[in-house]
Amino acid sequence: MKKKLHVFFLFVVTFKIILCLEQSQGTESKECEGCEFDSLKKECSCSKESSEFSTLETEEDKLINENLPKIYTNEENGSKEKPLEILNSTTKEFLFTKDQFSLPDFDEAYPANQLVEFEGGDFIIGTDKPVFPDDGESPAREVSIRPFAIDMYEVSNGEFREFVKETGYKTEAEIYGNSFVMEYFLSEEVNKGITEAVQGAPWWLPVKGANWKNPEGPGSNLINRLSYPVVHVSWNDALAYCRWKGKRLPTEAEWEFACSNGEDDMLFPWGNEFRPHGTFKANIWTGKFPNENTAEDGYNGTAPVNMFVQNNKKLCNMVGNVWEWVADWWHTDHSKEHQKDPYGPPSGDKKVKKGGSFMCSKNYCYRYRCASRSYNTPDSGSSNLGFRCAKFLKKKDEL
């Protein structure tokens, strides 16, 4: 019988719970539609039209990023001593060392990400028909979005491995020593050693040794999963990766604009019918949650990042698969006044995540919609939470 943890929990629990506890005591990837997968270059080679935009960093990028944590290497920080890999997120700074550590080392193809461009414009964010009013899905409100670009795919294990190989970065789950995994996916060996569960969500279990390299804890690995989304990454980890790539996390408004392709009042990236012509367009939970998973959509857990093309921009997995971090601090008291490029309140203690995950179903967590939202603390992660990066665009005639 697993002891229940009396904590407030909303679908994804935080690593802070584990810190307090410790102190007190295969499916092959397929190419996106219209693209050819180059197994030698390990990338999805979609044909690109010439763009009127440049993805150089703009002053607006810097404005959104100025209150976010700063990243340093040993050399940039001027430190002669080996630094802590990451400082408490409240310091707004963290360090990573270039010293190498054990990494999954095997050769396997995975798609290279690419930026998908949006011209921006006036757009209605949110909805006047909220499914979860307490989540701040409403009201519908008009915003203006300037041109931006967002990753076609969620960041994959393969891409995150490149980041770690070059920088030696350690995620917060690795530093804390544990993360949360759904019991359904745990081996009997791992599960039998766990004596705690989460009050109100007993399928979430704290697993020692669970991290991005070992998604289900000891005994699990990334073999045949480099093309799958990286998970067990905190908001801080996601930001560190995006900064390394010369990008940033998208704002909630940008993410929602991309999800609906700039169309107002869209439930899903492809329209308002979840299964057009009986076809699954997203990776969600099929069956009776949390004990029965029929995998009708083709996947028992996560799916490769280049599966489930969801709109004519070829964006994949905007809803379903894994939750995605965005830049904004969480708040639910939205103004109906017109805003230009909103990026949330200036501070807070929780960050917004969008899109739902493979653990969502209409009867349990109907949050695989463009307007749906949830939150977590910036040092938290889990086995169903990932991210993608974004960038402002600057018209070439403005350069």
Contacts in CASP RR format, 6 or more apart in sequence:
PFRMAT RR
TARGET T0000
AUTHOR 0000-0000-0000
METHOD contacts of the structure
MODEL  1
MKKKLHVFFLFVVTFKIILCLEQSQGTESKECEGCEFDSLKKECSCSKES
SEFSTLETEEDKLINENLPKIYTNEENGSKEKPLEILNSTTKEFLFTKDQ
FSLPDFDEAYPANQLVEFEGGDFIIGTDKPVFPDDGESPAREVSIRPFAI
DMYEVSNGEFREFVKETGYKTEAEIYGNSFVMEYFLSEEVNKGITEAVQG
APWWLPVKGANWKNPEGPGSNLINRLSYPVVHVSWNDALAYCRWKGKRLP
TEAEWEFACSNGEDDMLFPWGNEFRPHGTFKANIWTGKFPNENTAEDGYN
GTAPVNMFVQNNKKLCNMVGNVWEWVADWWHTDHSKEHQKDPYGPPSGDK
KVKKGGSFMCSKNYCYRYRCASRSYNTPDSGSSNLGFRCAKFLKKKDEL
2 194 0 8 1.000
2 195 0 8 1.000
2 196 0 8 1.000
2 197 0 8 1.000
2 202 0 8 1.000
2 205 0 8 1.000
3 195 0 8 1.000
3 196 0 8 1.000
3 197 0 8 1.000
4 196 0 8 1.000
4 197 0 8 1.000
4 198 0 8 1.000
4 199 0 8 1.000
4 200 0 8 1.000
4 202 0 8 1.000
5 17 0 8 1.000
5 21 0 8 1.000
5 196 0 8 1.000
5 197 0 8 1.000
5 198 0 8 1.000
5 199 0 8 1.000
6 199 0 8 1.000
7 13 0 8 1.000
7 17 0 8 1.000
7 198 0 8 1.000
7 199 0 8 1.000
9 198 0 8 1.000
9 199 0 8 1.000
9 200 0 8 1.000
9 201 0 8 1.000
9 204 0 8 1.000
10 374 0 8 1.000
10 375 0 8 1.000
11 201 0 8 1.000
11 359 0 8 1.000
11 365 0 8 1.000
11 367 0 8 1.000
11 374 0 8 1.000
12 180 0 8 1.000
12 204 0 8 1.000
12 323 0 8 1.000
12 353 0 8 1.000
12 374 0 8 1.000
12 376 0 8 1.000
12 380 0 8 1.000
12 381 0 8 1.000
12 382 0 8 1.000
12 384 0 8 1.000
12 385 0 8 1.000
13 180 0 8 1.000
13 198 0 8 1.000
13 201 0 8 1.000
13 204 0 8 1.000
13 380 0 8 1.000
13 382 0 8 1.000
14 376 0 8 1.000
14 377 0 8 1.000
14 379 0 8 1.000
14 380 0 8 1.000
14 381 0 8 1.000
15 172 0 8 1.000
15 173 0 8 1.000
15 176 0 8 1.000
15 178 0 8 1.000
15 179 0 8 1.000
15 180 0 8 1.000
15 234 0 8 1.000
15 377 0 8 1.000
15 379 0 8 1.000
15 380 0 8 1.000
15 381 0 8 1.000
16 377 0 8 1.000
16 379 0 8 1.000
16 380 0 8 1.000
17 198 0 8 1.000
17 206 0 8 1.000
18 176 0 8 1.000
18 177 0 8 1.000
18 178 0 8 1.000
18 179 0 8 1.000
18 180 0 8 1.000
18 206 0 8 1.000
19 176 0 8 1.000
21 196 0 8 1.000
21 206 0 8 1.000
22 178 0 8 1.000
26 224 0 8 1.000
26 225 0 8 1.000
27 298 0 8 1.000
27 299 0 8 1.000
27 303 0 8 1.000
27 304 0 8 1.000
28 224 0 8 1.000
29 37 0 8 1.000
29 109 0 8 1.000
29 110 0 8 1.000
29 111 0 8 1.000
29 227 0 8 1.000
29 228 0 8 1.000
29 304 0 8 1.000
29 305 0 8 1.000
29 306 0 8 1.000
29 307 0 8 1.000
30 37 0 8 1.000
30 304 0 8 1.000
30 306 0 8 1.000
30 307 0 8 1.000
31 37 0 8 1.000
31 44 0 8 1.000
31 111 0 8 1.000
31 306 0 8 1.000
32 44 0 8 1.000
32 46 0 8 1.000
32 111 0 8 1.000
32 152 0 8 1.000
32 306 0 8 1.000
32 309 0 8 1.000
32 314 0 8 1.000
32 316 0 8 1.000
33 309 0 8 1.000
33 314 0 8 1.000
34 46 0 8 1.000
34 314 0 8 1.000
35 44 0 8 1.000
35 45 0 8 1.000
35 46 0 8 1.000
35 47 0 8 1.000
35 306 0 8 1.000
35 314 0 8 1.000
36 44 0 8 1.000
36 45 0 8 1.000
37 43 0 8 1.000
37 44 0 8 1.000
37 45 0 8 1.000
37 109 0 8 1.000
37 111 0 8 1.000
37 306 0 8 1.000
38 44 0 8 1.000
38 45 0 8 1.000
39 109 0 8 1.000
41 112 0 8 1.000
42 109 0 8 1.000
42 110 0 8 1.000
42 111 0 8 1.000
42 112 0 8 1.000
43 111 0 8 1.000
43 112 0 8 1.000
44 111 0 8 1.000
44 112 0 8 1.000
44 114 0 8 1.000
44 152 0 8 1.000
44 306 0 8 1.000
46 114 0 8 1.000
46 152 0 8 1.000
46 314 0 8 1.000
48 114 0 8 1.000
51 117 0 8 1.000
52 395 0 8 1.000
52 396 0 8 1.000
53 117 0 8 1.000
53 147 0 8 1.000
53 149 0 8 1.000
53 393 0 8 1.000
53 394 0 8 1.000
53 395 0 8 1.000
53 396 0 8 1.000
54 393 0 8 1.000
54 394 0 8 1.000
54 395 0 8 1.000
54 396 0 8 1.000
54 399 0 8 1.000
55 115 0 8 1.000
55 149 0 8 1.000
55 391 0 8 1.000
55 393 0 8 1.000
55 394 0 8 1.000
56 394 0 8 1.000
56 399 0 8 1.000
57 246 0 8 1.000
57 391 0 8 1.000
57 392 0 8 1.000
58 392 0 8 1.000
58 393 0 8 1.000
58 394 0 8 1.000
60 146 0 8 1.000
60 341 0 8 1.000
60 392 0 8 1.000
61 248 0 8 1.000
61 391 0 8 1.000
61 392 0 8 1.000
64 248 0 8 1.000
64 251 0 8 1.000
64 327 0 8 1.000
64 343 0 8 1.000
65 248 0 8 1.000
67 92 0 8 1.000
67 346 0 8 1.000
67 347 0 8 1.000
68 92 0 8 1.000
68 239 0 8 1.000
68 248 0 8 1.000
68 327 0 8 1.000
69 89 0 8 1.000
69 91 0 8 1.000
69 92 0 8 1.000
69 93 0 8 1.000
69 94 0 8 1.000
69 236 0 8 1.000
69 239 0 8 1.000
69 240 0 8 1.000
70 92 0 8 1.000
70 93 0 8 1.000
71 94 0 8 1.000
71 95 0 8 1.000
71 96 0 8 1.000
71 239 0 8 1.000
71 240 0 8 1.000
71 243 0 8 1.000
71 244 0 8 1.000
72 83 0 8 1.000
72 93 0 8 1.000
72 95 0 8 1.000
72 96 0 8 1.000
73 95 0 8 1.000
73 96 0 8 1.000
73 97 0 8 1.000
73 98 0 8 1.000
73 167 0 8 1.000
74 82 0 8 1.000
74 83 0 8 1.000
74 95 0 8 1.000
74 97 0 8 1.000
74 98 0 8 1.000
77 83 0 8 1.000
77 95 0 8 1.000
79 95 0 8 1.000
82 97 0 8 1.000
82 99 0 8 1.000
83 95 0 8 1.000
83 96 0 8 1.000
83 97 0 8 1.000
84 95 0 8 1.000
85 94 0 8 1.000
85 95 0 8 1.000
85 96 0 8 1.000
85 97 0 8 1.000
85 169 0 8 1.000
85 170 0 8 1.000
85 175 0 8 1.000
86 94 0 8 1.000
86 95 0 8 1.000
86 96 0 8 1.000
86 170 0 8 1.000
86 172 0 8 1.000
86 175 0 8 1.000
86 236 0 8 1.000
87 93 0 8 1.000
87 94 0 8 1.000
87 95 0 8 1.000
88 379 0 8 1.000
89 234 0 8 1.000
89 235 0 8 1.000
89 236 0 8 1.000
89 378 0 8 1.000
89 379 0 8 1.000
94 236 0 8 1.000
94 240 0 8 1.000
96 167 0 8 1.000
96 168 0 8 1.000
96 169 0 8 1.000
96 170 0 8 1.000
96 240 0 8 1.000
97 168 0 8 1.000
97 170 0 8 1.000
98 166 0 8 1.000
98 167 0 8 1.000
98 168 0 8 1.000
99 168 0 8 1.000
100 165 0 8 1.000
100 168 0 8 1.000
101 168 0 8 1.000
101 170 0 8 1.000
102 213 0 8 1.000
103 161 0 8 1.000
103 164 0 8 1.000
103 165 0 8 1.000
103 213 0 8 1.000
104 161 0 8 1.000
104 213 0 8 1.000
104 221 0 8 1.000
104 222 0 8 1.000
104 223 0 8 1.000
106 223 0 8 1.000
108 158 0 8 1.000
108 223 0 8 1.000
108 224 0 8 1.000
108 226 0 8 1.000
108 227 0 8 1.000
109 226 0 8 1.000
109 227 0 8 1.000
110 156 0 8 1.000
110 157 0 8 1.000
110 158 0 8 1.000
110 159 0 8 1.000
110 226 0 8 1.000
110 227 0 8 1.000
110 305 0 8 1.000
111 153 0 8 1.000
111 156 0 8 1.000
111 227 0 8 1.000
111 304 0 8 1.000
111 305 0 8 1.000
111 306 0 8 1.000
112 159 0 8 1.000
113 151 0 8 1.000
113 152 0 8 1.000
113 153 0 8 1.000
113 155 0 8 1.000
113 156 0 8 1.000
113 159 0 8 1.000
113 305 0 8 1.000
113 388 0 8 1.000
113 389 0 8 1.000
114 151 0 8 1.000
114 152 0 8 1.000
115 149 0 8 1.000
115 150 0 8 1.000
115 151 0 8 1.000
115 152 0 8 1.000
115 391 0 8 1.000
116 149 0 8 1.000
116 150 0 8 1.000
116 151 0 8 1.000
116 152 0 8 1.000
116 258 0 8 1.000
116 313 0 8 1.000
116 314 0 8 1.000
116 315 0 8 1.000
117 147 0 8 1.000
117 148 0 8 1.000
117 149 0 8 1.000
117 393 0 8 1.000
118 145 0 8 1.000
118 147 0 8 1.000
118 148 0 8 1.000
118 149 0 8 1.000
118 150 0 8 1.000
118 254 0 8 1.000
118 257 0 8 1.000
118 258 0 8 1.000
118 261 0 8 1.000
118 262 0 8 1.000
118 313 0 8 1.000
118 393 0 8 1.000
119 147 0 8 1.000
120 145 0 8 1.000
120 146 0 8 1.000
120 147 0 8 1.000
120 148 0 8 1.000
120 257 0 8 1.000
120 262 0 8 1.000
121 144 0 8 1.000
121 145 0 8 1.000
121 146 0 8 1.000
121 262 0 8 1.000
122 142 0 8 1.000
122 143 0 8 1.000
122 144 0 8 1.000
122 145 0 8 1.000
123 142 0 8 1.000
123 143 0 8 1.000
123 144 0 8 1.000
123 145 0 8 1.000
123 253 0 8 1.000
123 256 0 8 1.000
123 257 0 8 1.000
123 262 0 8 1.000
123 264 0 8 1.000
124 140 0 8 1.000
124 141 0 8 1.000
124 142 0 8 1.000
124 143 0 8 1.000
124 264 0 8 1.000
124 265 0 8 1.000
125 140 0 8 1.000
125 141 0 8 1.000
125 142 0 8 1.000
125 143 0 8 1.000
125 252 0 8 1.000
125 253 0 8 1.000
125 256 0 8 1.000
125 257 0 8 1.000
125 342 0 8 1.000
125 371 0 8 1.000
126 137 0 8 1.000
126 138 0 8 1.000
126 139 0 8 1.000
126 140 0 8 1.000
126 141 0 8 1.000
126 256 0 8 1.000
126 334 0 8 1.000
126 371 0 8 1.000
127 137 0 8 1.000
127 138 0 8 1.000
127 139 0 8 1.000
127 140 0 8 1.000
127 265 0 8 1.000
127 371 0 8 1.000
128 138 0 8 1.000
128 139 0 8 1.000
128 140 0 8 1.000
129 138 0 8 1.000
130 136 0 8 1.000
130 137 0 8 1.000
130 138 0 8 1.000
130 371 0 8 1.000
131 137 0 8 1.000
131 366 0 8 1.000
131 367 0 8 1.000
131 369 0 8 1.000
131 372 0 8 1.000
132 366 0 8 1.000
132 367 0 8 1.000
132 372 0 8 1.000
134 332 0 8 1.000
135 332 0 8 1.000
135 367 0 8 1.000
135 372 0 8 1.000
135 373 0 8 1.000
135 374 0 8 1.000
136 332 0 8 1.000
136 334 0 8 1.000
136 373 0 8 1.000
137 371 0 8 1.000
137 372 0 8 1.000
137 373 0 8 1.000
138 334 0 8 1.000
139 334 0 8 1.000
139 336 0 8 1.000
140 264 0 8 1.000
140 265 0 8 1.000
141 334 0 8 1.000
141 335 0 8 1.000
141 336 0 8 1.000
141 337 0 8 1.000
141 338 0 8 1.000
141 339 0 8 1.000
142 338 0 8 1.000
143 253 0 8 1.000
143 338 0 8 1.000
143 339 0 8 1.000
143 340 0 8 1.000
143 341 0 8 1.000
143 342 0 8 1.000
144 338 0 8 1.000
144 339 0 8 1.000
144 340 0 8 1.000
144 341 0 8 1.000
145 253 0 8 1.000
145 254 0 8 1.000
145 257 0 8 1.000
145 341 0 8 1.000
146 340 0 8 1.000
146 341 0 8 1.000
146 392 0 8 1.000
146 393 0 8 1.000
147 392 0 8 1.000
147 393 0 8 1.000
147 394 0 8 1.000
147 395 0 8 1.000
148 250 0 8 1.000
148 254 0 8 1.000
148 257 0 8 1.000
148 390 0 8 1.000
148 391 0 8 1.000
148 392 0 8 1.000
148 393 0 8 1.000
149 390 0 8 1.000
149 391 0 8 1.000
149 392 0 8 1.000
149 393 0 8 1.000
150 250 0 8 1.000
150 254 0 8 1.000
150 255 0 8 1.000
150 258 0 8 1.000
150 315 0 8 1.000
150 388 0 8 1.000
150 389 0 8 1.000
150 390 0 8 1.000
150 391 0 8 1.000
151 247 0 8 1.000
151 388 0 8 1.000
151 389 0 8 1.000
151 390 0 8 1.000
152 306 0 8 1.000
152 313 0 8 1.000
152 314 0 8 1.000
152 315 0 8 1.000
152 316 0 8 1.000
153 305 0 8 1.000
153 306 0 8 1.000
153 316 0 8 1.000
153 317 0 8 1.000
153 388 0 8 1.000
154 229 0 8 1.000
154 230 0 8 1.000
154 305 0 8 1.000
154 316 0 8 1.000
154 317 0 8 1.000
154 321 0 8 1.000
154 322 0 8 1.000
154 324 0 8 1.000
154 386 0 8 1.000
154 387 0 8 1.000
154 388 0 8 1.000
155 229 0 8 1.000
155 230 0 8 1.000
155 238 0 8 1.000
155 241 0 8 1.000
155 305 0 8 1.000
155 386 0 8 1.000
155 387 0 8 1.000
155 388 0 8 1.000
155 389 0 8 1.000
156 226 0 8 1.000
156 227 0 8 1.000
156 228 0 8 1.000
156 229 0 8 1.000
156 230 0 8 1.000
156 304 0 8 1.000
156 305 0 8 1.000
157 212 0 8 1.000
157 222 0 8 1.000
157 225 0 8 1.000
157 226 0 8 1.000
157 227 0 8 1.000
157 228 0 8 1.000
157 229 0 8 1.000
157 230 0 8 1.000
158 222 0 8 1.000
158 226 0 8 1.000
158 227 0 8 1.000
158 230 0 8 1.000
159 230 0 8 1.000
159 241 0 8 1.000
160 212 0 8 1.000
160 230 0 8 1.000
160 233 0 8 1.000
160 241 0 8 1.000
161 222 0 8 1.000
161 226 0 8 1.000
163 169 0 8 1.000
163 240 0 8 1.000
163 241 0 8 1.000
163 244 0 8 1.000
163 245 0 8 1.000
166 244 0 8 1.000
167 244 0 8 1.000
169 237 0 8 1.000
169 240 0 8 1.000
171 211 0 8 1.000
171 212 0 8 1.000
171 232 0 8 1.000
171 233 0 8 1.000
171 234 0 8 1.000
171 237 0 8 1.000
172 234 0 8 1.000
172 236 0 8 1.000
172 237 0 8 1.000
172 379 0 8 1.000
172 381 0 8 1.000
173 179 0 8 1.000
173 210 0 8 1.000
173 211 0 8 1.000
173 212 0 8 1.000
173 232 0 8 1.000
173 233 0 8 1.000
173 234 0 8 1.000
173 381 0 8 1.000
174 211 0 8 1.000
174 212 0 8 1.000
174 213 0 8 1.000
177 208 0 8 1.000
177 209 0 8 1.000
177 211 0 8 1.000
178 206 0 8 1.000
178 207 0 8 1.000
178 208 0 8 1.000
178 209 0 8 1.000
178 210 0 8 1.000
179 206 0 8 1.000
179 207 0 8 1.000
179 209 0 8 1.000
179 210 0 8 1.000
179 211 0 8 1.000
179 232 0 8 1.000
179 381 0 8 1.000
179 382 0 8 1.000
179 383 0 8 1.000
180 198 0 8 1.000
180 204 0 8 1.000
180 205 0 8 1.000
180 206 0 8 1.000
180 207 0 8 1.000
180 210 0 8 1.000
180 381 0 8 1.000
180 382 0 8 1.000
180 383 0 8 1.000
181 204 0 8 1.000
181 205 0 8 1.000
181 207 0 8 1.000
181 210 0 8 1.000
181 215 0 8 1.000
181 216 0 8 1.000
181 217 0 8 1.000
181 382 0 8 1.000
181 383 0 8 1.000
182 203 0 8 1.000
182 204 0 8 1.000
182 205 0 8 1.000
182 290 0 8 1.000
182 359 0 8 1.000
182 383 0 8 1.000
182 384 0 8 1.000
183 191 0 8 1.000
183 197 0 8 1.000
183 202 0 8 1.000
183 203 0 8 1.000
183 204 0 8 1.000
183 205 0 8 1.000
183 290 0 8 1.000
184 203 0 8 1.000
184 290 0 8 1.000
184 291 0 8 1.000
184 293 0 8 1.000
185 216 0 8 1.000
185 301 0 8 1.000
185 383 0 8 1.000
186 194 0 8 1.000
186 205 0 8 1.000
186 207 0 8 1.000
186 216 0 8 1.000
186 217 0 8 1.000
187 216 0 8 1.000
187 219 0 8 1.000
187 220 0 8 1.000
189 218 0 8 1.000
190 207 0 8 1.000
190 216 0 8 1.000
190 217 0 8 1.000
190 218 0 8 1.000
190 219 0 8 1.000
191 205 0 8 1.000
194 205 0 8 1.000
194 206 0 8 1.000
194 207 0 8 1.000
196 205 0 8 1.000
196 206 0 8 1.000
197 203 0 8 1.000
197 204 0 8 1.000
197 205 0 8 1.000
198 204 0 8 1.000
198 205 0 8 1.000
203 290 0 8 1.000
204 382 0 8 1.000
207 216 0 8 1.000
207 217 0 8 1.000
208 217 0 8 1.000
208 218 0 8 1.000
209 217 0 8 1.000
209 218 0 8 1.000
210 216 0 8 1.000
210 217 0 8 1.000
210 232 0 8 1.000
210 383 0 8 1.000
211 217 0 8 1.000
211 232 0 8 1.000
212 230 0 8 1.000
212 231 0 8 1.000
212 232 0 8 1.000
212 233 0 8 1.000
213 221 0 8 1.000
213 222 0 8 1.000
214 220 0 8 1.000
214 221 0 8 1.000
215 222 0 8 1.000
215 225 0 8 1.000
215 231 0 8 1.000
215 232 0 8 1.000
215 383 0 8 1.000
216 383 0 8 1.000
222 228 0 8 1.000
227 304 0 8 1.000
227 305 0 8 1.000
227 306 0 8 1.000
228 302 0 8 1.000
228 303 0 8 1.000
228 304 0 8 1.000
228 305 0 8 1.000
229 302 0 8 1.000
229 305 0 8 1.000
229 317 0 8 1.000
229 321 0 8 1.000
229 322 0 8 1.000
229 386 0 8 1.000
230 386 0 8 1.000
231 302 0 8 1.000
231 322 0 8 1.000
231 381 0 8 1.000
231 382 0 8 1.000
231 383 0 8 1.000
231 384 0 8 1.000
231 385 0 8 1.000
231 386 0 8 1.000
232 381 0 8 1.000
232 382 0 8 1.000
232 383 0 8 1.000
232 385 0 8 1.000
233 241 0 8 1.000
233 325 0 8 1.000
233 381 0 8 1.000
233 385 0 8 1.000
233 386 0 8 1.000
233 387 0 8 1.000
234 378 0 8 1.000
234 379 0 8 1.000
234 380 0 8 1.000
234 381 0 8 1.000
235 249 0 8 1.000
235 325 0 8 1.000
235 351 0 8 1.000
235 376 0 8 1.000
235 377 0 8 1.000
235 378 0 8 1.000
235 379 0 8 1.000
235 380 0 8 1.000
236 378 0 8 1.000
236 379 0 8 1.000
238 249 0 8 1.000
238 325 0 8 1.000
238 386 0 8 1.000
238 387 0 8 1.000
239 248 0 8 1.000
239 249 0 8 1.000
241 387 0 8 1.000
241 389 0 8 1.000
242 248 0 8 1.000
242 249 0 8 1.000
242 387 0 8 1.000
242 389 0 8 1.000
242 390 0 8 1.000
245 389 0 8 1.000
246 391 0 8 1.000
247 389 0 8 1.000
247 390 0 8 1.000
247 391 0 8 1.000
248 327 0 8 1.000
248 389 0 8 1.000
248 390 0 8 1.000
248 391 0 8 1.000
249 325 0 8 1.000
249 326 0 8 1.000
249 327 0 8 1.000
249 387 0 8 1.000
249 389 0 8 1.000
249 390 0 8 1.000
250 258 0 8 1.000
250 326 0 8 1.000
250 327 0 8 1.000
250 388 0 8 1.000
250 389 0 8 1.000
250 390 0 8 1.000
251 326 0 8 1.000
251 327 0 8 1.000
251 328 0 8 1.000
251 341 0 8 1.000
251 342 0 8 1.000
251 343 0 8 1.000
251 344 0 8 1.000
251 390 0 8 1.000
252 326 0 8 1.000
252 327 0 8 1.000
252 328 0 8 1.000
252 342 0 8 1.000
252 343 0 8 1.000
252 344 0 8 1.000
252 352 0 8 1.000
252 354 0 8 1.000
252 373 0 8 1.000
253 341 0 8 1.000
253 342 0 8 1.000
253 343 0 8 1.000
254 326 0 8 1.000
254 390 0 8 1.000
255 318 0 8 1.000
255 324 0 8 1.000
255 326 0 8 1.000
255 354 0 8 1.000
255 390 0 8 1.000
256 354 0 8 1.000
256 370 0 8 1.000
256 371 0 8 1.000
258 313 0 8 1.000
258 315 0 8 1.000
258 318 0 8 1.000
259 266 0 8 1.000
259 269 0 8 1.000
259 315 0 8 1.000
259 318 0 8 1.000
259 319 0 8 1.000
259 354 0 8 1.000
259 355 0 8 1.000
259 370 0 8 1.000
260 266 0 8 1.000
260 269 0 8 1.000
260 370 0 8 1.000
261 269 0 8 1.000
261 311 0 8 1.000
261 312 0 8 1.000
261 313 0 8 1.000
266 272 0 8 1.000
266 370 0 8 1.000
267 274 0 8 1.000
267 369 0 8 1.000
267 370 0 8 1.000
267 371 0 8 1.000
268 274 0 8 1.000
268 281 0 8 1.000
268 282 0 8 1.000
268 310 0 8 1.000
268 319 0 8 1.000
268 368 0 8 1.000
268 369 0 8 1.000
268 370 0 8 1.000
269 281 0 8 1.000
269 310 0 8 1.000
269 311 0 8 1.000
269 315 0 8 1.000
269 318 0 8 1.000
269 319 0 8 1.000
269 370 0 8 1.000
270 276 0 8 1.000
270 281 0 8 1.000
270 310 0 8 1.000
270 311 0 8 1.000
274 281 0 8 1.000
274 282 0 8 1.000
274 362 0 8 1.000
275 281 0 8 1.000
280 296 0 8 1.000
280 297 0 8 1.000
280 298 0 8 1.000
280 308 0 8 1.000
281 308 0 8 1.000
281 310 0 8 1.000
282 297 0 8 1.000
282 308 0 8 1.000
282 310 0 8 1.000
282 317 0 8 1.000
282 319 0 8 1.000
282 320 0 8 1.000
282 321 0 8 1.000
282 368 0 8 1.000
283 297 0 8 1.000
283 298 0 8 1.000
283 299 0 8 1.000
283 301 0 8 1.000
283 302 0 8 1.000
283 303 0 8 1.000
283 307 0 8 1.000
283 308 0 8 1.000
283 317 0 8 1.000
283 320 0 8 1.000
283 321 0 8 1.000
283 358 0 8 1.000
284 297 0 8 1.000
284 320 0 8 1.000
284 357 0 8 1.000
284 358 0 8 1.000
284 360 0 8 1.000
284 361 0 8 1.000
284 368 0 8 1.000
285 293 0 8 1.000
285 358 0 8 1.000
285 359 0 8 1.000
285 360 0 8 1.000
285 361 0 8 1.000
285 364 0 8 1.000
285 365 0 8 1.000
286 293 0 8 1.000
286 294 0 8 1.000
286 295 0 8 1.000
286 296 0 8 1.000
286 297 0 8 1.000
286 361 0 8 1.000
287 293 0 8 1.000
287 294 0 8 1.000
287 296 0 8 1.000
287 361 0 8 1.000
289 359 0 8 1.000
289 361 0 8 1.000
289 363 0 8 1.000
289 364 0 8 1.000
289 365 0 8 1.000
290 359 0 8 1.000
290 364 0 8 1.000
293 300 0 8 1.000
293 301 0 8 1.000
295 301 0 8 1.000
297 303 0 8 1.000
299 307 0 8 1.000
299 358 0 8 1.000
301 358 0 8 1.000
302 321 0 8 1.000
302 322 0 8 1.000
302 358 0 8 1.000
302 384 0 8 1.000
303 317 0 8 1.000
303 321 0 8 1.000
303 358 0 8 1.000
305 316 0 8 1.000
305 317 0 8 1.000
305 321 0 8 1.000
306 316 0 8 1.000
307 316 0 8 1.000
307 317 0 8 1.000
307 321 0 8 1.000
308 316 0 8 1.000
308 317 0 8 1.000
308 320 0 8 1.000
308 321 0 8 1.000
309 315 0 8 1.000
309 316 0 8 1.000
310 316 0 8 1.000
310 317 0 8 1.000
310 318 0 8 1.000
310 319 0 8 1.000
311 318 0 8 1.000
318 355 0 8 1.000
318 370 0 8 1.000
319 355 0 8 1.000
319 356 0 8 1.000
319 368 0 8 1.000
319 369 0 8 1.000
319 370 0 8 1.000
320 355 0 8 1.000
320 356 0 8 1.000
320 357 0 8 1.000
320 358 0 8 1.000
320 360 0 8 1.000
320 368 0 8 1.000
321 357 0 8 1.000
321 358 0 8 1.000
322 356 0 8 1.000
322 357 0 8 1.000
322 358 0 8 1.000
322 384 0 8 1.000
322 385 0 8 1.000
322 386 0 8 1.000
323 353 0 8 1.000
323 354 0 8 1.000
323 355 0 8 1.000
323 356 0 8 1.000
323 357 0 8 1.000
323 374 0 8 1.000
323 384 0 8 1.000
323 385 0 8 1.000
323 386 0 8 1.000
324 353 0 8 1.000
324 354 0 8 1.000
324 355 0 8 1.000
324 385 0 8 1.000
324 386 0 8 1.000
324 387 0 8 1.000
324 388 0 8 1.000
325 351 0 8 1.000
325 352 0 8 1.000
325 353 0 8 1.000
325 385 0 8 1.000
325 386 0 8 1.000
325 387 0 8 1.000
326 351 0 8 1.000
326 352 0 8 1.000
326 353 0 8 1.000
326 354 0 8 1.000
327 343 0 8 1.000
327 351 0 8 1.000
328 343 0 8 1.000
328 344 0 8 1.000
328 345 0 8 1.000
328 351 0 8 1.000
328 352 0 8 1.000
329 344 0 8 1.000
329 345 0 8 1.000
329 346 0 8 1.000
329 347 0 8 1.000
329 348 0 8 1.000
329 349 0 8 1.000
329 350 0 8 1.000
329 351 0 8 1.000
329 352 0 8 1.000
330 348 0 8 1.000
330 350 0 8 1.000
330 351 0 8 1.000
330 352 0 8 1.000
330 375 0 8 1.000
331 344 0 8 1.000
331 345 0 8 1.000
331 348 0 8 1.000
349 377 0 8 1.000
350 375 0 8 1.000
350 376 0 8 1.000
350 377 0 8 1.000
350 378 0 8 1.000
351 375 0 8 1.000
351 376 0 8 1.000
351 377 0 8 1.000
351 378 0 8 1.000
352 373 0 8 1.000
352 374 0 8 1.000
352 375 0 8 1.000
353 373 0 8 1.000
353 374 0 8 1.000
353 375 0 8 1.000
353 376 0 8 1.000
353 385 0 8 1.000
354 372 0 8 1.000
354 373 0 8 1.000
355 367 0 8 1.000
355 368 0 8 1.000
355 369 0 8 1.000
355 370 0 8 1.000
355 372 0 8 1.000
356 365 0 8 1.000
356 367 0 8 1.000
356 368 0 8 1.000
356 372 0 8 1.000
356 374 0 8 1.000
357 365 0 8 1.000
357 368 0 8 1.000
357 384 0 8 1.000
357 385 0 8 1.000
358 384 0 8 1.000
359 365 0 8 1.000
359 384 0 8 1.000
360 366 0 8 1.000
360 367 0 8 1.000
360 368 0 8 1.000
366 372 0 8 1.000
367 373 0 8 1.000
367 374 0 8 1.000
376 382 0 8 1.000
376 385 0 8 1.000
END
